[in-house]
């Protein structure tokens, strides 16, 4: 019986690897991306995984635990897994990695994964696809379940590369680290500027992969200006906070199937830089509303462009809805930053962070005589 089980497991592992290579990492879960295929009993010491290749399709390094949903931890905490029944926990300086194959050189890709903190420390994760890497802060929890989905983007330099998720933490308890589940990838196709909109991806329809069965959206982390953004055309400016990418299947979206929720208050801003002509006037239009996620009250957002500023107050009932807004401004430089920033910190009844939704953003140049009026 032992031999038959090992044989079946070997065939399954072979099929998973073949599917992963043959498919060229299509949009969606990576092979065994939800860790439902786990190590054999002899490859584990309690919950700790022993052996670098014990988890099918993955390689591990350091103190990695294989977690079953509902399993009680040493601190009494019960871990609930968001998709399926299994996940992995990364201890001190531990990592998991998988080989991404059949990528198109020069194409940008976004990786989405779910993570949950298990300790009170200011945890962070290093995500890398060589030679690019990024640090994702995960100390702020945006859901009542404790799970959030995070995105990271990179530009493929080669047709194959290793995706590495690494916990750089060094804690007294080596098992004190984040739990990882549901790792997916998506090729990004940055849209060009439309004739009637100077902004790229103003409708936010292009963005990171959203898990269809998770109701909490995807966090887009802060990034440097030269980083590849999971939200093409846009940058998140912050030290440690994120914005949330929403799907119409789980949230109220003003237009189309995607939008952005400013969940971090004044600590994060959504930014796009666009070429402008000094002295010429422009009109910035956008929708502001709520996601029908229970975020009620007067939600405030500021829209900035050049020297123009438009404060917007939206009275939310937490059940969906939006208003259109316009900001007219005159450019003062060849490059103008369009900025959206929440002007308050808001919480839902369950105590989780929320904010105003921004969508359907457009920028158009006005007639030249209008620019003269703005400067008068």
ABEGO torsion letter per residue (X at the ends): XAAAAAAAAAAAAAAAAAAAAAAGGBBEBBBGAAGABBBBAAABBEABBBEAAABBGBBBBEBBBBBBBGBBBAAGBBBBBABEABBBBBBBGBBBBBBBBGBBBGBBBBBBBBBBBABABBBBBBBBBOABBBBBBAABBABAAGBBBBBBBBBBABABBBBBBBBABBBABAABBBBBBGBBBBBBBBBBBBAABABBGAAGABBBBBBAABAAEBBBBBBBAABBBABBGBBBBBAABBBBBBBAAABBBABEABBBBBAAEAABBBBBBBBBBBGBBBBBBBBBBBAGAGBBEBBBBBBBBEABBBBBBBBBAGAEEBBBBBBBBBBABABBBBBBBBABBBBBAAGBBBBBBBBGBBBBBBBAAAAAAAAX
